[in-house]
Amino acid sequence: MDEKKKNLFSTVVVSTIAAVFIAVAVLVLFVPRVEVKDICYFICGFVVVLGIYMIVRYFMTGGYERLNEYGFSEGVLFVLLGICGLVSAERIAASFLTALGLLLLLSGVIKLQYALDLKCMGDKAWTGFFVVTLVLLGCSVSVILKPFEDMGFYQNYTAYILLVDGIVEIANIFYLNFRTKAYQQRVGKTASGEHLEVYEPKKQEKDPEVDIHIRPHSPAESQDSQKKPEASAGSQAADRQQEGIDLLKKPEAAGSQAADRQQESTGMANNPDGNPEL
């Protein structure tokens, strides 16, 4: 069972309990013919139905296949409490207002946690809910302690507190759900932005050596680059011309060397003894 379904189920249960509080308060205040014992039967029957629904829901949703699912245990507890209340409704009616005070105390503690949840989400309205909850907690304690001698006033006082508590409970649970959705959306957007910032690919830094080779030349550099090929071409032409002149001079030098060798051979023929001429 995902988190959304759990939150929806909790909202439905708390809202139903608050509606029962309002209904009981209306019956006590505006329908005097209804006896307290009948109201006890109504509340205990509702608890039994709620427990049966939780047990059926546990098996229908496959809660037995998951960990930390207590729907079956909670349902059994509600069924047993409701049956006990139905059996001993008359004795419960004798201390009915005290039992309502205990329920009010439990409801106030739950609303106190709701106010702290709003504070955790940064909602400014948490102060108002917190103050109202403290007042209702004080009233529930006064109902349990039973400081009033007039039973009629004590009954009406408990019924009014029960009515206000039910209305505040419904307003609190719906406002909390609204603020929780907005908070989750805001946190989700923030988390996605941080994710993009962390995993954003970094820009590659330019290699300075590559930048030197590929950067555009300035006008002066362009002129120098144009002059360099002309100078190299002129020097190459001068070298080739010098090589041609050297090639032309080489046959003349070779001819003079041949004439010297011929003259030497002629002198040796005229002077077979090898004596030098005087």
C-alpha positions in Angstrom: 0.0 0.0 0.0 1.5 3.3 -1.0 1.7 6.4 1.0 -1.1 8.2 -0.7 -3.6 5.4 0.1 -2.6 5.3 3.7 -3.0 9.1 4.0 -6.4 8.9 2.4 -7.5 6.1 4.7 -6.4 8.0 7.8 -8.2 11.1 6.5 -11.4 9.2 6.1 -11.2 7.5 9.5 -10.5 10.8 11.4 -13.2 12.7 9.4 -15.7 9.9 10.2 -14.9 10.0 13.9 -15.2 13.8 13.9 -18.6 13.4 12.2 -19.7 11.0 14.9 -18.7 13.6 17.5 -20.8 16.2 15.8 -23.8 13.8 15.5 -23.6 12.9 19.2 -23.4 16.5 20.2 -26.4 17.4 18.0 -28.4 14.5 19.5 -27.6 15.6 23.1 -28.3 19.3 22.5 -31.2 19.3 20.1 -32.9 15.9 20.5 -33.7 15.5 24.2 -35.9 12.5 23.7 -32.8 10.4 22.8 -31.4 8.7 25.8 -27.8 8.4 26.6 -28.0 4.6 26.4 -29.2 4.8 22.8 -26.2 7.1 22.0 -23.9 4.5 23.6 -25.4 1.8 21.4 -24.9 4.0 18.3 -21.3 4.7 19.1 -20.4 1.1 20.0 -22.1 -0.1 16.8 -20.1 2.3 14.8 -16.9 1.1 16.4 -17.8 -2.5 15.5 -18.5 -1.6 11.9 -15.3 0.3 11.6 -13.3 -2.7 12.9 -14.9 -5.1 10.5 -14.2 -2.7 7.6 -10.5 -2.5 8.7 -10.2 -6.3 8.8 -11.8 -6.8 5.4 -9.7 -4.0 3.9 -6.5 -5.7 5.3 -7.2 -8.9 3.3 -8.6 -7.2 0.2 -5.5 -5.0 -0.2 -3.1 -7.8 0.5 -1.8 -6.3 3.8 -0.7 -9.7 5.0 2.0 -9.7 2.2 3.7 -6.6 3.5 5.5 -5.6 6.7 4.3 -3.1 9.2 0.7 -3.5 8.3 -1.5 -3.4 11.4 -4.9 -3.1 9.9 -6.0 -6.5 11.0 -4.9 -6.0 14.6 -6.5 -2.6 14.8 -9.7 -4.0 13.3 -9.9 -6.8 15.8 -9.3 -4.3 18.7 -12.2 -2.1 17.5 -14.5 -5.0 17.1 -13.8 -6.3 20.6 -14.2 -2.8 22.1 -17.5 -2.3 20.3 -18.9 -5.7 21.4 -17.9 -5.0 25.0 -19.6 -1.6 24.7 -22.8 -3.1 23.3 -22.9 -5.7 26.1 -22.4 -3.1 28.9 -24.1 -0.1 27.3 -26.1 0.6 30.5 -23.0 0.8 32.7 -21.2 3.0 30.1 -24.2 5.3 30.0 -23.7 5.9 33.8 -20.3 7.3 33.0 -21.0 8.5 29.5 -19.8 12.0 29.9 -16.5 10.8 31.4 -16.0 8.5 28.4 -16.7 11.4 26.1 -14.0 13.4 28.0 -11.5 10.6 27.4 -12.3 10.7 23.7 -11.9 14.4 23.6 -8.6 14.1 25.3 -7.4 11.6 22.7 -8.7 13.8 19.9 -6.9 16.8 21.3 -3.5 15.0 21.4 -3.9 14.0 17.8 -4.7 17.7 16.8 -1.7 18.8 18.8 0.5 16.6 16.6 -1.2 18.1 13.5 -0.3 21.6 14.6 3.4 20.6 15.1 3.3 19.1 11.6 2.2 22.4 10.2 5.0 24.1 12.1 7.5 21.6 10.5 6.3 22.6 7.1 6.7 26.3 7.8 3.0 27.2 7.9 2.2 30.3 9.9 -1.3 29.0 10.7 0.1 26.4 13.1 0.0 28.9 15.9 -3.8 29.3 15.7 -4.3 25.5 15.5 -2.0 25.0 18.5 -3.8 27.5 20.7 -7.2 26.1 19.9 -6.0 22.6 20.5 -4.6 23.6 23.9 -8.0 25.1 24.9 -9.8 22.0 23.8 -7.4 19.8 25.8 -8.1 21.9 28.9 -11.8 21.5 28.3 -11.5 17.7 27.9 -9.6 17.5 31.2 -12.3 19.5 32.9 -14.9 17.1 31.5 -13.0 14.1 32.9 -12.5 15.7 36.3 -16.3 16.5 36.4 -16.1 19.8 38.4 -19.8 20.7 37.9 -22.7 19.8 40.3 -25.5 20.6 37.9 -25.8 17.5 35.6 -27.8 19.4 33.0 -25.1 22.0 32.6 -22.4 19.4 32.7 -24.1 17.5 29.9 -24.6 20.5 27.7 -21.1 21.7 28.4 -19.7 18.4 27.2 -21.9 18.4 24.1 -20.8 21.9 23.1 -17.1 20.9 23.5 -17.7 17.8 21.5 -19.4 19.8 18.7 -16.5 22.3 18.5 -13.9 19.6 18.7 -15.6 17.7 15.7 -15.7 20.9 13.6 -12.1 21.8 14.4 -11.0 18.2 13.7 -12.5 18.2 10.2 -11.1 21.7 9.4 -7.7 20.6 10.7 -7.4 17.4 8.8 -8.4 18.9 5.5 -6.1 21.9 5.9 -3.3 19.6 6.9 -3.8 17.5 3.8 -3.8 20.6 1.6 -0.6 22.0 3.1 1.1 18.6 2.9 0.5 18.2 -0.8 1.8 21.8 -1.4 4.8 21.1 0.7 5.6 17.8 -1.1 5.4 19.5 -4.5 7.7 22.3 -3.3 10.2 19.8 -1.9 10.0 17.7 -5.1 10.8 20.7 -7.3 13.7 21.7 -5.1 15.1 18.2 -5.2 14.8 18.0 -9.0 16.6 21.3 -9.4 19.4 20.1 -7.2 19.6 16.9 -9.2 19.9 18.8 -12.4 22.6 21.1 -10.9 24.6 18.2 -9.7 24.5 16.1 -12.8 24.7 18.9 -15.3 27.7 18.2 -17.7 30.5 20.6 -17.3 31.8 22.6 -20.2 35.0 21.4 -21.6 37.9 23.7 -21.1 39.7 24.9 -24.2 43.2 23.5 -24.8 45.5 26.5 -25.0 47.7 24.8 -27.5 44.8 24.0 -29.8 43.6 27.5 -29.3 46.9 28.9 -30.6 46.7 26.9 -33.8 43.1 27.6 -34.6 42.7 31.2 -33.5 42.4 33.7 -36.4 45.4 35.7 -37.5 45.7 39.4 -37.2 46.2 41.6 -40.4 49.9 42.0 -39.6 50.3 38.2 -39.2 48.5 37.7 -42.5 50.8 40.0 -44.3 53.9 38.3 -42.8 52.5 34.9 -43.8 52.0 36.2 -47.3 55.6 37.6 -47.5 57.2 34.4 -46.1 56.3 32.2 -49.1 57.5 34.9 -51.6 60.9 35.1 -49.8 61.3 31.4 -49.7 60.4 31.1 -53.4 63.0 33.8 -54.4 65.7 32.1 -52.4 64.9 28.8 -54.1 65.2 30.4 -57.5 68.5 32.0 -56.7 69.9 28.6 -55.5 68.8 27.0 -58.7 70.5 29.7 -60.8 73.7 29.3 -58.9 73.6 25.6 -59.4 73.3 26.2 -63.2 76.3 28.4 -63.2 78.3 25.8 -61.4 77.3 23.2 -63.9 78.5 25.4 -66.7 81.9 25.9 -65.1 82.5 22.3 -64.4 83.2 21.3 -68.1 85.8 24.1 -68.5 87.5 22.9 -65.3 87.4 19.3 -66.6 89.0 20.5 -70.0 91.8 22.3 -68.3 92.6 19.3 -66.2 92.7 17.1 -69.3 95.0 19.5 -71.1 97.4 19.5 -68.2 97.5 15.7 -68.1 98.1 15.6 -71.9 101.0 18.0 -71.6 102.5 16.0 -68.8 102.3 12.8 -70.9 103.9 14.6 -73.9 106.8 15.8 -71.8 107.5 12.3 -70.5 107.6 11.0 -74.1 110.2 13.6 -75.1 112.3 12.9 -72.0 112.3 9.1 -71.6 115.0 9.3 -69.0 112.9 11.2 -66.8 115.4 14.0 -66.4 113.9 17.4 -66.2 114.6 19.8 -69.0 116.9 22.6 -68.2 
